[in-house]
Amino acid sequence: MVVLDVLNALGQLEEACEPDTPNSAAELGGVEFSEVDEVWALGKTFHGERLTIARFANSGSQPELLTVPNLRRR
């Protein structure tokens, strides 16, 4: 599990989950990792209103993405 707090990485996750432009998602499939089964990345997106989770299960393929409301924000 990796918690992201860098604006560039958070911006890529937010862009990949943008509901208004689903066909222009960021290319996140270039991530390569070895000797690790899978990587999960978590970050606050959409001005802290949502939490975005990316699950990278295979090197070189697009991750599974999920965005949920940030309940601690309220």
C-alpha positions as CSV (number, residue, x, y, z in Angstrom):
1,M,0.0,0.0,0.0
2,V,1.3,3.4,-1.0
3,V,-0.3,6.6,0.3
4,L,0.2,9.4,-2.2
5,D,0.7,13.0,-1.1
6,V,2.5,14.4,-4.2
7,L,0.4,16.7,-6.4
8,N,1.7,15.2,-9.7
9,A,0.8,11.6,-8.7
10,L,-2.6,12.7,-7.2
11,G,-3.3,14.6,-10.4
12,Q,-2.8,11.5,-12.5
13,L,-5.1,9.5,-10.2
14,E,-7.7,12.2,-10.3
15,E,-7.5,12.5,-14.1
16,A,-7.9,8.7,-14.4
17,C,-11.1,8.9,-12.4
18,E,-12.6,12.1,-13.9
19,P,-16.3,11.3,-14.4
20,D,-16.7,14.0,-17.1
21,T,-14.1,12.6,-19.4
22,P,-14.0,8.8,-19.1
23,N,-12.4,8.3,-22.5
24,S,-9.4,10.5,-21.8
25,A,-8.1,8.8,-18.7
26,A,-4.5,9.1,-17.8
27,E,-2.2,6.3,-19.0
28,L,-1.2,4.5,-15.8
29,G,-0.2,1.2,-17.4
30,G,3.5,2.0,-17.6
31,V,4.1,1.1,-14.0
32,E,6.5,-1.7,-13.7
33,F,7.4,-3.6,-10.5
34,S,9.2,-6.8,-9.8
35,E,9.1,-9.2,-6.9
36,V,5.8,-7.7,-5.7
37,D,2.4,-9.4,-6.4
38,E,0.4,-6.2,-6.4
39,V,0.5,-2.5,-5.4
40,W,-2.3,-0.4,-4.0
41,A,-2.1,3.4,-4.1
42,L,-4.4,5.6,-2.1
43,G,-4.8,9.4,-2.3
44,K,-7.2,12.3,-1.6
45,T,-8.5,13.7,-4.8
46,F,-11.1,16.2,-6.1
47,H,-10.0,18.8,-3.5
48,G,-10.1,16.3,-0.7
49,E,-13.7,15.4,-1.3
50,R,-12.9,11.9,-2.5
51,L,-10.4,9.1,-1.9
52,T,-9.1,7.3,-4.9
53,I,-7.7,3.8,-4.8
54,A,-5.7,2.2,-7.6
55,R,-4.9,-1.5,-7.6
56,F,-1.9,-2.5,-9.8
57,A,-2.2,-6.3,-10.1
58,N,0.1,-6.8,-13.1
59,S,3.1,-4.8,-14.3
60,G,2.4,-2.9,-17.5
61,S,-1.4,-3.0,-17.4
62,Q,-3.9,-0.4,-16.4
63,P,-4.9,-0.5,-12.7
64,E,-8.3,-1.1,-11.3
65,L,-9.6,2.3,-10.1
66,L,-12.2,3.1,-7.4
67,T,-13.2,6.5,-6.0
68,V,-15.3,6.9,-2.9
69,P,-16.5,9.9,-0.8
70,N,-14.0,11.1,1.9
71,L,-16.2,10.7,4.9
72,R,-13.6,12.3,7.2
73,R,-13.9,15.5,5.2
74,R,-17.5,16.2,6.3
